């Protein structure tokens, strides 16, 4: 499905990014694992290589222009091409611990959230787009959230960043279609990753609220990774500019507001 294609996946040291790295590699892609977490990133690469696939870890601060450029350069130096960019990185822990309603929100949290979640999409896309334009082919997958589609009280920097990603995806899809570049955005619901599991396992009230927001079940990293792999493949060649919920029906029905007390499960 992705044989011999080169994919950059940001935030691939854990969670959805790691699951996507495994999935892409399983389907034949060469994967650059980009993350600030060196230990986790190298663990992702080690697992891919132990399965006989090809991967490279590059320590990357996706909110920094020079670091994003170094990430793209590393992929080119190793494999000579970049076919897929999956902008998955997010400041999830910051959201869970520091995000607040506007009147309580500290400026540094706002700045950091937008830098890691939104500015990163701009910077990482900017460094790969010239390569894709020259080749007249490429795929960019962004990550928003159900919080860009429905209200999440008390998470105002996160919702702002994710809403920006949604709008930017549509503009990018329209701009770059002329170069054969497809740009889509996945909107995950509540996904239980390593950093969310303690919250989900240890807070019965929060767990019950999260479970009640789905028509199927709580989400797992592979649920999102499967959609990303599909969008990265030729099977999705007719899809661009799309906002695709992977949320267990979260946005399809009128439910209650998720539990929030300065800490909530985000993607």
Buried (B, 14 or more C-beta within 10 A) or exposed (E): BBEEBBBBBBBBBBBBBBBBBBBBBBBEBBBBBBBBBEEBBBBBBEBBEEEEBBBBBBBBBBBBBEBBBBBBEBBBEBBEBBBBBBBBBBBBEBBBEBBBEEEEBEEEBBEBBBBBBBBBBBBBBEBBBEBBBEBEEBBBBBBBBBBBBBEBEBBBBBBBBBBBBBEBBBEBBEEBEEBBBBBBBBBBBBBBBEBBEEBBEEBEEBBEBBEEBBEEEBBBBBBBBBBBBBBBBEEBEEEBBBBBBBBBBBBEEEBEEBBBEEBBBBB
